[in-house]
Amino acid sequence: MRRERAALIVSRAADTPANAAVAVAVAAALLARRRGRELALLALGLGGAGALAGALKRLVGGERPVARPPGPARGAAFPSAHASGWAAHAAALAILAPPRLRVPVAATGAALVGVVAASRVVLRAHAVRDVVAGAALGAGWVWLVARRLGLPAPPQGRSSVESPNSCHR
């Protein structure tokens, strides 16, 4: 029972208002710094991930593991919008982070996505495939948008072709 109570707290905390609050805070910071490409990544990445998850829910559907799971759960199960939304956030924040912070930000984001995804499975709002597909959709879409926008920019002093692990002799 404690596990379900904790999962319900996590799931409710990770619902749409929290997603929106994070997006607005990051967007405000990017706007203040006049970071147009990064703001485009946030808008197109997060908005696109949400739109794709919604479209897939309508196309694929999928039943939830139980008819009325506790906590936030509406519509079709596949893919998990919670997982796709937080994976999109995590990917965007990792891409937007300064180079020296990208790995810790990505690891923290992956852990957060894992906790949110696990909460949805514990609550029987989703099967494991739903949350895995949602996370892959969210992170994958943001990565595609970032590549198209030329983000992340290579660190100062490196060309865009040069790999950080290149050997120069």
Secondary structure, DSSP 8 states (H G I E B T S, - for coil): -HHHHHHHHHHHHTSHHHHHHHHHHHHHHHHHTT-HHHHHHHHHHHHHHHHHHHHHHHHH----SSSS-SSS--S--SS-HHHHHHHHHHHHHHHHS-GGGHHHHHHHHHHHHHHHHHHHHHTTSS-HHHHHHHHHHHHHHHHHHHHHHT-S---TT--SSS-TT----
